[in-house]
C-alpha cells in the first residue's frame, strides 16, 4: 500500500538545525519519494518501508534530543 506522510520535527535544543539535518540525512538514504518543505517533509512510498524508516530514525533522534514530531498519514491523498 502506498502512503503519504507529512512530518514536522521540532527538536527542543539550541542547536536544532543539527538535529533536523540528521533526520533529513537518515530518511534521504531510503528508496522513497521525499519532498522537503519549510515547515514539514512529505514522504511517499510503501507503508512498511516508510514506517520502518520512521521507527529507526525517530527512535535514534529521541535518544539524542528532546523532540516533538507531528505527523499526518494518508493512503488516499497522494501528492501529484
N, C-alpha and C positions, 0 to 999 in steps of 0.2 A: 504494500500500500504506500503510495506517495503522499507525503505530508508537507505542510509549510509550517515552520516555527518562526515566530518573531520573538527575539530575545533581547532584553536590555540588561546590561550588567553594571551595577553600581558598587565598586569596591570602596569600602569605608576606610580609606587610608589616604595619607597626604600624597603619596606617590601613586595616585590612581591610574595614571597612564601606563605605568609598568604592568599593572595587573590586567588592564584592558588589552594591551598588546600581547601579553602572554595568552589570554583567552583566544584572541584572534589567530595567533600563531598555532595554537593547538587545533582549532577547528579547520584551519586552512589546509591542513595536511590530509584532509579526507576527500572522498570521491563524491561530494555533494555540491549542489549549487549554493553559493554564498553571496549575498548582497549586503555590503556594509553601508550603513547609513549614519547620520549624525547622532541619533539617539538610540538606534537599535540595529540589530543584524538579523537578516532573514536567511533561514536555512531551508532548502528544498531538496527532498530526496526520500529514499526508502526509510520507512518508520524505524525499523530495527537498527539501521546504520546510524541515523540521527540520534536515537536515544542512547545507543552505546557510546557514541561520541560525547554527548552531553553528560552522561553519567561519569565518564572518565575525566573530562576536563573540568566540570563543575566541582567534583569532589576534591580534586587537587587544589583548585583555587580557594575553596573554602577551608582547606587545611592551612593555606599560606596567608590568607587575608580574611578579615571580616567582610562579608559580601551580602549583597542583595541582588537577586535575579528576578526578573519579571518576564513571564513567557505567555504567548498566545499560540495555541496549536490548532491546526485545522487540516482536515482531509478533504475539504470541499471548496476551498478558496485559493486555488493555485494562482501564483503571480505570473502574469504573461509579459 
